[in-house]
Amino acid sequence: MHHAEEALKSRPFNLNLLLELHSIILDSVRGRNKARGQFRTLQNWIGPPGSSIEQAEFVPPDPQLLLAYLSNWEKYYHEERPDPLVQIAIIHAQFEIIYPFLDGNGRIGRMLIPLFLYERKLLPRPMFYISGYLEEHRDEYVTRLRALGKKDGAWNEWIEFFLSALDIQARENASKAHAIMELYRRLKDRALALTRSAFAVPLLDQIFERPLFQSSHLKFPTDLNPSRQSISNMLRILRDAGILKVWRRVVAGGHRYLRLRNS
């Protein structure tokens, strides 16, 4: 998302950026060995494990047709339509139908939603989390996508579902944002009272920016420059007060992290 946001400041969204995002999002995760950063050149399908293409629940287009379909998709992405929310509903569905990658299509498809809304200046930042609703209603989501092109009225039903998802998720996102702001307000007063330090608020700002962190991650402006001992003391006070929780990551060598308990 950060890469895309920076890229969109100097160029419009395009297929090259799509490939860049795919390469980044599949780095060191599931699907990293499945043509990361490349459009698929193989025919794939979705179905039960071990199923043949004849038994598939969904068969995306032949890879030889991908570039033509993606070119049309990209043109529609940049068209000026009467309602951009309806437009992104169609863009998302078309992307999932084209299914241009061997893996990661769902992750990229969900990223496209806030990126499009950001590029159209409907969001100040591309930070709109819709995955929560789509995962909670996954069966309906998949059913509505699968129906496209197969029954009358399917596109209207899909758009209605998608717009409802945007509406409900937007309300939930706003509620979470207000809760985070209220949590920050309460913890700011408490951290100042507990630590009696001028560094408490700058420390809390960094914790909210990065709720899971190591003490070495903390960076203060040079004009503040608290000692490591002062930082350690503040972290200990916040931990003892139950504001922070120690969390050990299970990796070779084991790393000790602190986590904002209320997050």
C-alpha positions, 0 to 999 in steps of 0.5 A, spaced: 500 500 500 505 504 501 509 503 495 502 504 491 501 510 494 507 513 493 507 511 485 500 514 484 503 521 486 507 521 480 503 516 475 496 513 474 495 506 476 497 501 470 498 494 469 506 495 470 504 497 477 499 492 478 505 487 477 509 491 482 504 490 487 503 483 486 511 482 486 511 485 493 505 482 496 507 475 495 514 476 497 516 471 502 509 469 503 504 463 501 504 463 493 511 466 492 513 461 488 508 462 483 510 467 478 511 472 483 510 479 479 508 476 473 501 474 469 500 467 469 502 463 462 498 457 465 491 455 465 488 454 472 482 453 475 478 453 482 475 447 485 476 441 490 483 439 492 485 434 486 479 436 482 480 436 474 478 442 470 472 439 468 470 438 475 472 446 477 467 451 480 471 456 476 475 456 470 478 463 468 480 465 461 485 462 457 492 465 458 493 467 451 487 472 452 489 475 458 493 481 455 487 483 451 482 482 457 487 486 462 488 492 457 480 493 456 480 492 464 485 498 465 481 502 460 475 501 464 479 503 470 480 510 468 474 511 464 470 517 467 463 514 469 457 517 473 458 513 479 465 511 481 463 506 487 459 502 482 465 503 477 469 500 483 464 494 484 465 492 476 472 493 476 473 489 482 469 483 479 472 484 473 479 483 476 476 477 480 473 474 473 480 475 469 484 472 475 490 474 472 495 471 477 497 464 479 496 466 486 494 472 490 488 474 486 484 475 492 489 479 496 490 484 490 483 484 488 482 487 495 487 492 495 485 495 488 478 498 492 482 503 496 487 504 491 482 506 486 478 510 491 484 514 493 486 515 486 479 518 485 480 523 491 474 519 495 479 517 500 485 522 503 489 515 504 488 508 501 486 506 507 480 503 507 479 496 510 474 492 506 476 485 507 473 484 514 466 484 511 468 480 505 471 474 509 465 474 514 460 474 508 465 470 503 459 465 501 455 470 498 461 474 496 463 468 492 456 466 490 455 473 487 461 473 483 460 466 480 453 468 478 456 474 473 454 472 466 450 466 468 443 469 470 439 475 468 440 481 473 446 478 476 450 484 475 445 488 479 445 484 485 453 484 485 453 491 485 448 492 490 452 487 495 458 491 493 455 497 495 452 494 501 459 492 503 462 499 502 457 502 507 457 497 512 465 496 512 465 504 512 461 505 518 465 499 522 472 502 520 469 509 522 467 506 529 474 503 530 477 509 528 473 513 533 475 508 538 482 508 537 482 516 538 479 515 544 484 510 547 489 515 545 486 520 549 485 516 555 492 513 555 496 520 553 493 522 560 495 516 564 502 515 561 503 522 563 501 521 570 504 514 571 511 517 568 511 524 569 516 525 563 516 530 558 517 524 553 511 520 555 507 523 549 512 522 543 513 515 546 505 514 546 505 517 539 510 512 536 507 506 540 500 508 536 504 508 530 507 501 531 503 497 536 508 491 536 515 494 537 522 493 540 525 498 544 530 499 539 525 501 534 523 507 538 526 514 535 526 520 538 527 527 535 534 530 536 532 535 540 528 530 545 534 525 545 532 521 551 537 516 554 536 509 553 535 508 561 529 513 560 526 509 555 527 503 558 524 506 565 518 509 561 516 502 558 517 498 564 512 503 567 507 502 562 508 495 562 507 494 569 501 498 569 498 493 564 498 498 558 504 494 554 504 487 554 511 483 552 510 478 547 516 473 544 516 471 537 517 464 536 523 464 531 530 462 532 534 466 537 527 469 539 525 476 539 522 480 545 517 485 543 512 489 546 505 490 544 500 495 546 495 491 550 488 495 548 490 494 540 
